[in-house]
Amino acid sequence: MGQPPVEKGEPPAILHGRNPHDGEAPTAGGTNSLSPITNHGGPVMSGTITAYVIWYGNWNQGNGTDTPAGQQIVRDFLSNVGNSPYFSINTTYPGVSGLVLRGAEYTDTGSQGTRLTDSKVKAVVSNAITKGLLPNDTNGVYFVLTSSNVSESSGFCSRYCGWHTYGTISSSNIKYSFVGNASRCLNGCAAQTISPNGNAGVDGMISVIAHELEEAATDPNLNAWYDSSGAENADKCAWTFGSTLTLLPSGAYYNMTLGSRNYLIQRNLDATNSKCYVSLHGPQ
Ligand SMILES: [Zn+2]
């Protein structure tokens, strides 16, 4: 996706586009070098990145997706993605360590209503930090993860599946991201309707969370790594899942195992050769 000019503190910044392969099996994607991604002088996130989660809306529903079991899929992913062969692809961007910790989480059952705007997403993050419900951490990425009954008026499901940006909160440069439950629009924001962890909406979110996390790591202030058309690392490999696709008896595909779970997660770009990979120096 292109990178629109963004004034400091005005989201949305980088939008993760919808799945262009609606209704098909997950796409492996190509193995050639893509147009180069370059550093525009801004910093990356160095050292250990802490991923904080704000569960927004109602995550205790009987709909099979906005559930405590669904939340656990996200926790398990964030607990195991750091230093994984997958996330280590980001270490090809000088200064990025590949280390990610799962940080504290906080539940906001709807302080801003069920129809969010970009500024309301920022308000959700700001409330959590200014009230001391989450730490003020300039090396954190704060994920606002919305339940499927929540909309985002700048284009969730129609223009994007998630986005990341930064803004000043409590005098700190805070990196944050919106990702909505993909069950709101599985055709646009998930690669498959049967998923490895039995929750297509949340499994769809995982790939978007991974995408936004690695973009935040390599382009936290929207002035570091992107290509001539504004595409950040994950944008260049979005909705491609590589050669390690495996079909489970359930009918779900996965392409990597992190901890005890299988996931289907989009590939990411190696900065040294501009090719998309499933794992660092591993299969494409
Ligand atoms: Zn993106």
py3Dmol code that shows the C-alpha trace and the ligand (Angstrom):
import py3Dmol

protein = """\
ATOM      1  CA  MET A   1       0.000   0.000   0.000  1.00  0.00           C
ATOM      2  CA  GLY A   2       1.159   3.501  -0.634  1.00  0.00           C
ATOM      3  CA  GLN A   3       2.368   5.685   2.144  1.00  0.00           C
ATOM      4  CA  PRO A   4       0.369   8.873   2.305  1.00  0.00           C
ATOM      5  CA  PRO A   5       2.099  11.924   3.714  1.00  0.00           C
ATOM      6  CA  VAL A   6       1.313  11.900   7.387  1.00  0.00           C
ATOM      7  CA  GLU A   7       1.752  14.681   9.853  1.00  0.00           C
ATOM      8  CA  LYS A   8       3.052  13.629  13.178  1.00  0.00           C
ATOM      9  CA  GLY A   9       0.263  12.223  15.251  1.00  0.00           C
ATOM     10  CA  GLU A  10      -2.272  11.928  12.478  1.00  0.00           C
ATOM     11  CA  PRO A  11      -3.188   8.346  11.710  1.00  0.00           C
ATOM     12  CA  PRO A  12      -3.830   6.314   9.740  1.00  0.00           C
ATOM     13  CA  ALA A  13      -0.412   5.863   8.355  1.00  0.00           C
ATOM     14  CA  ILE A  14       0.379   2.607   6.718  1.00  0.00           C
ATOM     15  CA  LEU A  15      -2.568   0.562   5.659  1.00  0.00           C
ATOM     16  CA  HIS A  16      -2.507  -3.153   5.231  1.00  0.00           C
ATOM     17  CA  GLY A  17      -4.537  -3.840   2.125  1.00  0.00           C
ATOM     18  CA  ARG A  18      -7.295  -6.393   1.766  1.00  0.00           C
ATOM     19  CA  ASN A  19      -6.684  -9.859   0.413  1.00  0.00           C
ATOM     20  CA  PRO A  20      -6.609  -9.692  -3.386  1.00  0.00           C
ATOM     21  CA  HIS A  21      -7.009 -13.475  -3.621  1.00  0.00           C
ATOM     22  CA  ASP A  22     -10.483 -13.677  -2.127  1.00  0.00           C
ATOM     23  CA  GLY A  23     -11.951 -17.167  -2.266  1.00  0.00           C
ATOM     24  CA  GLU A  24      -8.834 -19.022  -3.354  1.00  0.00           C
ATOM     25  CA  ALA A  25      -6.386 -21.248  -1.509  1.00  0.00           C
ATOM     26  CA  PRO A  26      -3.602 -19.250   0.146  1.00  0.00           C
ATOM     27  CA  THR A  27      -1.195 -17.902  -2.458  1.00  0.00           C
ATOM     28  CA  ALA A  28       2.433 -19.039  -2.334  1.00  0.00           C
ATOM     29  CA  GLY A  29       3.777 -15.961  -4.118  1.00  0.00           C
ATOM     30  CA  GLY A  30       6.863 -15.439  -6.232  1.00  0.00           C
ATOM     31  CA  THR A  31      10.538 -15.987  -5.453  1.00  0.00           C
ATOM     32  CA  ASN A  32      12.188 -13.226  -7.477  1.00  0.00           C
ATOM     33  CA  SER A  33      13.741 -10.083  -6.095  1.00  0.00           C
ATOM     34  CA  LEU A  34      11.271  -7.231  -5.848  1.00  0.00           C
ATOM     35  CA  SER A  35      11.997  -3.546  -6.270  1.00  0.00           C
ATOM     36  CA  PRO A  36      14.375  -2.511  -3.524  1.00  0.00           C
ATOM     37  CA  ILE A  37      13.337  -1.232  -0.151  1.00  0.00           C
ATOM     38  CA  THR A  38      15.562   1.530   1.196  1.00  0.00           C
ATOM     39  CA  ASN A  39      16.189   3.386   4.399  1.00  0.00           C
ATOM     40  CA  HIS A  40      15.056   7.011   4.335  1.00  0.00           C
ATOM     41  CA  GLY A  41      17.107   8.015   7.339  1.00  0.00           C
ATOM     42  CA  GLY A  42      14.703   7.459  10.189  1.00  0.00           C
ATOM     43  CA  PRO A  43      15.303   5.094  13.096  1.00  0.00           C
ATOM     44  CA  VAL A  44      14.184   1.500  13.438  1.00  0.00           C
ATOM     45  CA  MET A  45      13.040  -0.013  16.712  1.00  0.00           C
ATOM     46  CA  SER A  46      16.203  -1.467  18.208  1.00  0.00           C
ATOM     47  CA  GLY A  47      16.520  -3.762  21.179  1.00  0.00           C
ATOM     48  CA  THR A  48      13.607  -5.727  22.521  1.00  0.00           C
ATOM     49  CA  ILE A  49      10.187  -4.639  21.313  1.00  0.00           C
ATOM     50  CA  THR A  50       7.306  -5.141  23.712  1.00  0.00           C
ATOM     51  CA  ALA A  51       3.904  -5.851  22.212  1.00  0.00           C
ATOM     52  CA  TYR A  52       0.998  -4.621  24.328  1.00  0.00           C
ATOM     53  CA  VAL A  53      -2.596  -5.617  23.639  1.00  0.00           C
ATOM     54  CA  ILE A  54      -5.725  -3.606  24.266  1.00  0.00           C
ATOM     55  CA  TRP A  55      -8.766  -5.837  23.841  1.00  0.00           C
ATOM     56  CA  TYR A  56     -11.384  -3.430  22.599  1.00  0.00           C
ATOM     57  CA  GLY A  57     -15.105  -4.190  22.521  1.00  0.00           C
ATOM     58  CA  ASN A  58     -16.663  -7.439  23.661  1.00  0.00           C
ATOM     59  CA  TRP A  59     -14.233 -10.336  23.649  1.00  0.00           C
ATOM     60  CA  ASN A  60     -16.547 -12.593  25.609  1.00  0.00           C
ATOM     61  CA  GLN A  61     -19.206 -13.403  23.052  1.00  0.00           C
ATOM     62  CA  GLY A  62     -20.862 -16.692  22.098  1.00  0.00           C
ATOM     63  CA  ASN A  63     -20.092 -16.291  18.404  1.00  0.00           C
ATOM     64  CA  GLY A  64     -17.084 -18.589  18.299  1.00  0.00           C
ATOM     65  CA  THR A  65     -14.574 -15.874  17.454  1.00  0.00           C
ATOM     66  CA  ASP A  66     -14.641 -12.983  19.970  1.00  0.00           C
ATOM     67  CA  THR A  67     -13.831 -15.399  22.772  1.00  0.00           C
ATOM     68  CA  PRO A  68     -11.301 -16.025  25.535  1.00  0.00           C
ATOM     69  CA  ALA A  69     -10.012 -18.945  23.457  1.00  0.00           C
ATOM     70  CA  GLY A  70      -9.518 -16.542  20.580  1.00  0.00           C
ATOM     71  CA  GLN A  71      -7.589 -14.167  22.816  1.00  0.00           C
ATOM     72  CA  GLN A  72      -5.291 -17.010  23.783  1.00  0.00           C
ATOM     73  CA  ILE A  73      -4.354 -17.579  20.130  1.00  0.00           C
ATOM     74  CA  VAL A  74      -3.080 -13.990  20.026  1.00  0.00           C
ATOM     75  CA  ARG A  75      -1.243 -14.294  23.336  1.00  0.00           C
ATOM     76  CA  ASP A  76       0.457 -17.476  22.214  1.00  0.00           C
ATOM     77  CA  PHE A  77       1.532 -15.835  18.973  1.00  0.00           C
ATOM     78  CA  LEU A  78       2.986 -12.773  20.701  1.00  0.00           C
ATOM     79  CA  SER A  79       4.733 -14.995  23.243  1.00  0.00           C
ATOM     80  CA  ASN A  80       6.472 -17.004  20.552  1.00  0.00           C
ATOM     81  CA  VAL A  81       7.057 -14.698  17.591  1.00  0.00           C
ATOM     82  CA  GLY A  82      10.141 -12.984  19.051  1.00  0.00           C
ATOM     83  CA  ASN A  83      13.402 -14.400  17.784  1.00  0.00           C
ATOM     84  CA  SER A  84      11.486 -16.912  15.670  1.00  0.00           C
ATOM     85  CA  PRO A  85      12.885 -17.860  12.251  1.00  0.00           C
ATOM     86  CA  TYR A  86       9.993 -15.844  10.839  1.00  0.00           C
ATOM     87  CA  PHE A  87      10.440 -12.632  12.792  1.00  0.00           C
ATOM     88  CA  SER A  88      14.226 -12.842  12.448  1.00  0.00           C
ATOM     89  CA  ILE A  89      13.762 -11.800   8.826  1.00  0.00           C
ATOM     90  CA  ASN A  90      13.526  -8.295  10.302  1.00  0.00           C
ATOM     91  CA  THR A  91      17.144  -8.537  11.502  1.00  0.00           C
ATOM     92  CA  THR A  92      18.182  -7.928   7.885  1.00  0.00           C
ATOM     93  CA  TYR A  93      17.239  -4.307   8.642  1.00  0.00           C
ATOM     94  CA  PRO A  94      20.280  -2.988  10.524  1.00  0.00           C
ATOM     95  CA  GLY A  95      19.515  -2.288  14.152  1.00  0.00           C
ATOM     96  CA  VAL A  96      16.448  -4.520  14.471  1.00  0.00           C
ATOM     97  CA  SER A  97      17.128  -7.288  16.981  1.00  0.00           C
ATOM     98  CA  GLY A  98      14.250  -9.616  16.212  1.00  0.00           C
ATOM     99  CA  LEU A  99      13.418  -9.803  19.909  1.00  0.00           C
ATOM    100  CA  VAL A 100       9.780  -9.328  20.880  1.00  0.00           C
ATOM    101  CA  LEU A 101       8.217  -9.752  24.282  1.00  0.00           C
ATOM    102  CA  ARG A 102       4.527 -10.037  25.014  1.00  0.00           C
ATOM    103  CA  GLY A 103       3.745  -7.191  27.374  1.00  0.00           C
ATOM    104  CA  ALA A 104       0.832  -6.345  29.598  1.00  0.00           C
ATOM    105  CA  GLU A 105      -2.682  -6.252  28.275  1.00  0.00           C
ATOM    106  CA  TYR A 106      -5.767  -4.249  29.097  1.00  0.00           C
ATOM    107  CA  THR A 107      -9.453  -4.595  28.292  1.00  0.00           C
ATOM    108  CA  ASP A 108     -11.493  -1.627  27.117  1.00  0.00           C
ATOM    109  CA  THR A 109     -15.071  -2.813  26.723  1.00  0.00           C
ATOM    110  CA  GLY A 110     -16.047   0.192  24.675  1.00  0.00           C
ATOM    111  CA  SER A 111     -15.000   3.612  26.018  1.00  0.00           C
ATOM    112  CA  GLN A 112     -15.214   5.029  22.492  1.00  0.00           C
ATOM    113  CA  GLY A 113     -18.289   3.126  21.319  1.00  0.00           C
ATOM    114  CA  THR A 114     -18.555   0.482  18.613  1.00  0.00           C
ATOM    115  CA  ARG A 115     -17.892   2.857  15.698  1.00  0.00           C
ATOM    116  CA  LEU A 116     -14.252   3.842  15.955  1.00  0.00           C
ATOM    117  CA  THR A 117     -12.454   6.543  14.046  1.00  0.00           C
ATOM    118  CA  ASP A 118      -8.692   6.903  13.775  1.00  0.00           C
ATOM    119  CA  SER A 119      -8.721   9.536  16.500  1.00  0.00           C
ATOM    120  CA  LYS A 120     -10.796   7.276  18.735  1.00  0.00           C
ATOM    121  CA  VAL A 121      -8.255   4.495  18.289  1.00  0.00           C
ATOM    122  CA  LYS A 122      -5.608   6.911  19.495  1.00  0.00           C
ATOM    123  CA  ALA A 123      -7.872   7.856  22.410  1.00  0.00           C
ATOM    124  CA  VAL A 124      -8.116   4.200  23.412  1.00  0.00           C
ATOM    125  CA  VAL A 125      -4.319   3.953  23.538  1.00  0.00           C
ATOM    126  CA  SER A 126      -3.965   7.313  25.243  1.00  0.00           C
ATOM    127  CA  ASN A 127      -6.467   6.405  27.956  1.00  0.00           C
ATOM    128  CA  ALA A 128      -4.644   3.168  28.707  1.00  0.00           C
ATOM    129  CA  ILE A 129      -1.289   4.922  29.065  1.00  0.00           C
ATOM    130  CA  THR A 130      -2.308   8.156  30.757  1.00  0.00           C
ATOM    131  CA  LYS A 131      -4.374   6.265  33.340  1.00  0.00           C
ATOM    132  CA  GLY A 132      -1.442   3.974  34.061  1.00  0.00           C
ATOM    133  CA  LEU A 133      -3.282   0.878  32.871  1.00  0.00           C
ATOM    134  CA  LEU A 134      -0.413   0.096  30.510  1.00  0.00           C
ATOM    135  CA  PRO A 135       3.225   1.256  30.792  1.00  0.00           C
ATOM    136  CA  ASN A 136       4.471   4.285  28.869  1.00  0.00           C
ATOM    137  CA  ASP A 137       6.981   2.486  26.640  1.00  0.00           C
ATOM    138  CA  THR A 138       8.644   4.130  23.644  1.00  0.00           C
ATOM    139  CA  ASN A 139       9.953   0.704  22.588  1.00  0.00           C
ATOM    140  CA  GLY A 140       6.475  -0.773  22.665  1.00  0.00           C
ATOM    141  CA  VAL A 141       3.873  -1.393  19.997  1.00  0.00           C
ATOM    142  CA  TYR A 142       0.327  -1.031  21.328  1.00  0.00           C
ATOM    143  CA  PHE A 143      -2.198  -3.166  19.466  1.00  0.00           C
ATOM    144  CA  VAL A 144      -5.843  -2.145  19.630  1.00  0.00           C
ATOM    145  CA  LEU A 145      -7.583  -5.396  18.754  1.00  0.00           C
ATOM    146  CA  THR A 146     -11.295  -4.949  18.176  1.00  0.00           C
ATOM    147  CA  SER A 147     -14.073  -7.518  18.469  1.00  0.00           C
ATOM    148  CA  SER A 148     -16.092  -8.251  15.364  1.00  0.00           C
ATOM    149  CA  ASN A 149     -18.982  -5.947  16.298  1.00  0.00           C
ATOM    150  CA  VAL A 150     -16.697  -2.893  16.150  1.00  0.00           C
ATOM    151  CA  SER A 151     -16.170  -0.842  12.980  1.00  0.00           C
ATOM    152  CA  GLU A 152     -13.391   1.579  12.042  1.00  0.00           C
ATOM    153  CA  SER A 153     -14.707   4.293   9.763  1.00  0.00           C
ATOM    154  CA  SER A 154     -11.511   5.066   7.865  1.00  0.00           C
ATOM    155  CA  GLY A 155     -11.862   1.755   6.061  1.00  0.00           C
ATOM    156  CA  PHE A 156     -11.545  -1.440   8.078  1.00  0.00           C
ATOM    157  CA  CYS A 157     -12.692  -4.282   5.818  1.00  0.00           C
ATOM    158  CA  SER A 158     -13.131  -1.997   2.806  1.00  0.00           C
ATOM    159  CA  ARG A 159      -9.665  -0.409   2.436  1.00  0.00           C
ATOM    160  CA  TYR A 160      -7.493  -2.223   4.947  1.00  0.00           C
ATOM    161  CA  CYS A 161      -7.340  -4.935   7.595  1.00  0.00           C
ATOM    162  CA  GLY A 162      -5.051  -3.057   9.953  1.00  0.00           C
ATOM    163  CA  TRP A 163      -2.669  -0.148  10.188  1.00  0.00           C
ATOM    164  CA  HIS A 164       0.195   1.155  12.292  1.00  0.00           C
ATOM    165  CA  THR A 165       1.334   4.637  13.130  1.00  0.00           C
ATOM    166  CA  TYR A 166       2.854   6.692  15.922  1.00  0.00           C
ATOM    167  CA  GLY A 167       1.817   9.666  17.978  1.00  0.00           C
ATOM    168  CA  THR A 168       2.660  11.716  21.018  1.00  0.00           C
ATOM    169  CA  ILE A 169       0.999  10.393  24.161  1.00  0.00           C
ATOM    170  CA  SER A 170       2.072  11.598  27.608  1.00  0.00           C
ATOM    171  CA  SER A 171       4.995  13.397  25.944  1.00  0.00           C
ATOM    172  CA  SER A 172       6.291  10.104  24.530  1.00  0.00           C
ATOM    173  CA  ASN A 173       6.587   8.819  20.976  1.00  0.00           C
ATOM    174  CA  ILE A 174       4.141   5.906  21.124  1.00  0.00           C
ATOM    175  CA  LYS A 175       3.818   3.366  18.343  1.00  0.00           C
ATOM    176  CA  TYR A 176       0.374   1.829  17.982  1.00  0.00           C
ATOM    177  CA  SER A 177      -1.669  -0.289  15.627  1.00  0.00           C
ATOM    178  CA  PHE A 178      -5.275  -1.092  14.870  1.00  0.00           C
ATOM    179  CA  VAL A 179      -6.235  -4.640  13.853  1.00  0.00           C
ATOM    180  CA  GLY A 180      -9.869  -5.709  13.718  1.00  0.00           C
ATOM    181  CA  ASN A 181     -11.304  -9.193  14.046  1.00  0.00           C
ATOM    182  CA  ALA A 182     -11.233 -10.519  10.493  1.00  0.00           C
ATOM    183  CA  SER A 183     -14.494 -12.374  11.027  1.00  0.00           C
ATOM    184  CA  ARG A 184     -16.163  -9.068  10.210  1.00  0.00           C
ATOM    185  CA  CYS A 185     -15.038  -9.630   6.589  1.00  0.00           C
ATOM    186  CA  LEU A 186     -13.329 -12.994   6.145  1.00  0.00           C
ATOM    187  CA  ASN A 187     -13.341 -12.605   2.362  1.00  0.00           C
ATOM    188  CA  GLY A 188     -11.269  -9.431   2.593  1.00  0.00           C
ATOM    189  CA  CYS A 189      -9.166  -9.813   5.731  1.00  0.00           C
ATOM    190  CA  ALA A 190      -8.464 -13.550   6.013  1.00  0.00           C
ATOM    191  CA  ALA A 191      -6.710 -15.920   3.656  1.00  0.00           C
ATOM    192  CA  GLN A 192      -9.022 -18.809   4.475  1.00  0.00           C
ATOM    193  CA  THR A 193     -12.351 -19.467   6.151  1.00  0.00           C
ATOM    194  CA  ILE A 194     -11.222 -22.671   7.907  1.00  0.00           C
ATOM    195  CA  SER A 195      -8.178 -21.904  10.017  1.00  0.00           C
ATOM    196  CA  PRO A 196      -5.479 -23.858  11.858  1.00  0.00           C
ATOM    197  CA  ASN A 197      -6.637 -22.793  15.323  1.00  0.00           C
ATOM    198  CA  GLY A 198     -10.337 -23.167  14.655  1.00  0.00           C
ATOM    199  CA  ASN A 199     -11.059 -19.431  14.685  1.00  0.00           C
ATOM    200  CA  ALA A 200     -10.853 -17.953  11.213  1.00  0.00           C
ATOM    201  CA  GLY A 201     -11.359 -14.386  12.393  1.00  0.00           C
ATOM    202  CA  VAL A 202      -8.578 -14.443  14.946  1.00  0.00           C
ATOM    203  CA  ASP A 203      -6.275 -16.553  12.788  1.00  0.00           C
ATOM    204  CA  GLY A 204      -6.797 -13.920  10.110  1.00  0.00           C
ATOM    205  CA  MET A 205      -5.834 -11.229  12.610  1.00  0.00           C
ATOM    206  CA  ILE A 206      -2.577 -13.023  13.413  1.00  0.00           C
ATOM    207  CA  SER A 207      -1.189 -12.503   9.921  1.00  0.00           C
ATOM    208  CA  VAL A 208      -2.166  -8.827  10.056  1.00  0.00           C
ATOM    209  CA  ILE A 209      -0.665  -8.400  13.541  1.00  0.00           C
ATOM    210  CA  ALA A 210       2.579  -9.934  12.277  1.00  0.00           C
ATOM    211  CA  HIS A 211       2.502  -7.564   9.304  1.00  0.00           C
ATOM    212  CA  GLU A 212       1.978  -4.455  11.414  1.00  0.00           C
ATOM    213  CA  LEU A 213       4.521  -5.534  14.012  1.00  0.00           C
ATOM    214  CA  GLU A 214       7.306  -5.913  11.473  1.00  0.00           C
ATOM    215  CA  GLU A 215       6.400  -2.639   9.810  1.00  0.00           C
ATOM    216  CA  ALA A 216       6.458  -0.907  13.173  1.00  0.00           C
ATOM    217  CA  ALA A 217       9.875  -2.462  13.855  1.00  0.00           C
ATOM    218  CA  THR A 218      11.420  -1.274  10.602  1.00  0.00           C
ATOM    219  CA  ASP A 219       9.475   1.962  10.025  1.00  0.00           C
ATOM    220  CA  PRO A 220       8.170   3.097  13.414  1.00  0.00           C
ATOM    221  CA  ASN A 221       8.011   6.799  12.578  1.00  0.00           C
ATOM    222  CA  LEU A 222       7.161   6.323   8.890  1.00  0.00           C
ATOM    223  CA  ASN A 223      10.519   7.712   7.800  1.00  0.00           C
ATOM    224  CA  ALA A 224      12.777   4.643   7.679  1.00  0.00           C
ATOM    225  CA  TRP A 225      12.295   1.560   5.493  1.00  0.00           C
ATOM    226  CA  TYR A 226       9.964   1.683   2.488  1.00  0.00           C
ATOM    227  CA  ASP A 227      10.256   1.494  -1.265  1.00  0.00           C
ATOM    228  CA  SER A 228       9.838   4.124  -3.969  1.00  0.00           C
ATOM    229  CA  SER A 229       6.069   3.699  -3.912  1.00  0.00           C
ATOM    230  CA  GLY A 230       5.825   3.842  -0.148  1.00  0.00           C
ATOM    231  CA  ALA A 231       5.452   0.096   0.502  1.00  0.00           C
ATOM    232  CA  GLU A 232       6.997  -1.065   3.766  1.00  0.00           C
ATOM    233  CA  ASN A 233       8.606  -4.456   4.230  1.00  0.00           C
ATOM    234  CA  ALA A 234       5.452  -6.437   4.972  1.00  0.00           C
ATOM    235  CA  ASP A 235       3.468  -4.652   2.275  1.00  0.00           C
ATOM    236  CA  LYS A 236       5.768  -6.077  -0.365  1.00  0.00           C
ATOM    237  CA  CYS A 237       4.950  -9.663   0.640  1.00  0.00           C
ATOM    238  CA  ALA A 238       1.351  -9.188   1.791  1.00  0.00           C
ATOM    239  CA  TRP A 239      -1.042 -12.064   1.162  1.00  0.00           C
ATOM    240  CA  THR A 240       1.668 -14.450   0.004  1.00  0.00           C
ATOM    241  CA  PHE A 241       2.442 -17.440   2.188  1.00  0.00           C
ATOM    242  CA  GLY A 242       5.333 -19.252   0.526  1.00  0.00           C
ATOM    243  CA  SER A 243       6.266 -22.790  -0.359  1.00  0.00           C
ATOM    244  CA  THR A 244       5.786 -24.367   3.078  1.00  0.00           C
ATOM    245  CA  LEU A 245       1.995 -24.407   2.907  1.00  0.00           C
ATOM    246  CA  THR A 246       0.623 -27.540   4.549  1.00  0.00           C
ATOM    247  CA  LEU A 247      -3.004 -28.659   4.399  1.00  0.00           C
ATOM    248  CA  LEU A 248      -4.472 -30.006   7.626  1.00  0.00           C
ATOM    249  CA  PRO A 249      -7.263 -32.640   7.686  1.00  0.00           C
ATOM    250  CA  SER A 250      -9.626 -29.855   8.770  1.00  0.00           C
ATOM    251  CA  GLY A 251      -9.072 -28.114   5.453  1.00  0.00           C
ATOM    252  CA  ALA A 252      -6.993 -25.329   6.980  1.00  0.00           C
ATOM    253  CA  TYR A 253      -3.588 -24.373   5.622  1.00  0.00           C
ATOM    254  CA  TYR A 254      -0.629 -23.357   7.751  1.00  0.00           C
ATOM    255  CA  ASN A 255       2.930 -22.355   6.894  1.00  0.00           C
ATOM    256  CA  MET A 256       4.713 -22.178  10.230  1.00  0.00           C
ATOM    257  CA  THR A 257       4.641 -23.510  13.764  1.00  0.00           C
ATOM    258  CA  LEU A 258       5.415 -21.163  16.667  1.00  0.00           C
ATOM    259  CA  GLY A 259       5.307 -22.676  20.120  1.00  0.00           C
ATOM    260  CA  SER A 260       2.571 -25.299  20.132  1.00  0.00           C
ATOM    261  CA  ARG A 261       0.406 -23.756  17.424  1.00  0.00           C
ATOM    262  CA  ASN A 262       0.291 -23.755  13.661  1.00  0.00           C
ATOM    263  CA  TYR A 263      -0.258 -20.429  11.935  1.00  0.00           C
ATOM    264  CA  LEU A 264      -0.776 -19.147   8.408  1.00  0.00           C
ATOM    265  CA  ILE A 265       1.227 -15.925   8.320  1.00  0.00           C
ATOM    266  CA  GLN A 266       2.163 -13.832   5.327  1.00  0.00           C
ATOM    267  CA  ARG A 267       5.793 -13.704   4.233  1.00  0.00           C
ATOM    268  CA  ASN A 268       8.142 -10.811   4.920  1.00  0.00           C
ATOM    269  CA  LEU A 269      10.863  -9.083   2.921  1.00  0.00           C
ATOM    270  CA  ASP A 270      14.581  -9.737   3.401  1.00  0.00           C
ATOM    271  CA  ALA A 271      16.252  -6.335   3.054  1.00  0.00           C
ATOM    272  CA  THR A 272      19.473  -7.800   1.703  1.00  0.00           C
ATOM    273  CA  ASN A 273      17.941  -9.194  -1.504  1.00  0.00           C
ATOM    274  CA  SER A 274      14.371  -7.852  -1.602  1.00  0.00           C
ATOM    275  CA  LYS A 275      12.876 -11.353  -1.672  1.00  0.00           C
ATOM    276  CA  CYS A 276       9.957 -12.632   0.389  1.00  0.00           C
ATOM    277  CA  TYR A 277      10.613 -15.423   2.884  1.00  0.00           C
ATOM    278  CA  VAL A 278       8.792 -17.589   5.382  1.00  0.00           C
ATOM    279  CA  SER A 279      11.878 -17.674   7.597  1.00  0.00           C
ATOM    280  CA  LEU A 280      15.282 -16.000   7.713  1.00  0.00           C
ATOM    281  CA  HIS A 281      17.587 -17.614   5.138  1.00  0.00           C
ATOM    282  CA  GLY A 282      14.970 -20.324   4.905  1.00  0.00           C
ATOM    283  CA  PRO A 283      12.331 -21.294   2.407  1.00  0.00           C
ATOM    284  CA  GLN A 284      10.609 -18.723   0.333  1.00  0.00           C
TER     285      GLN A 284
END
"""
ligand_1 = """\
1
ZN
Zn 1.423 -2.708 5.647
"""
view = py3Dmol.view(width=600, height=400)
view.addModel(protein, "pdb")
view.setStyle({"model": 0}, {"cartoon": {"style": "trace"}})
view.addModel(ligand_1, "xyz")
view.setStyle({"model": 1}, {"stick": {}})
view.zoomTo()
view.show()
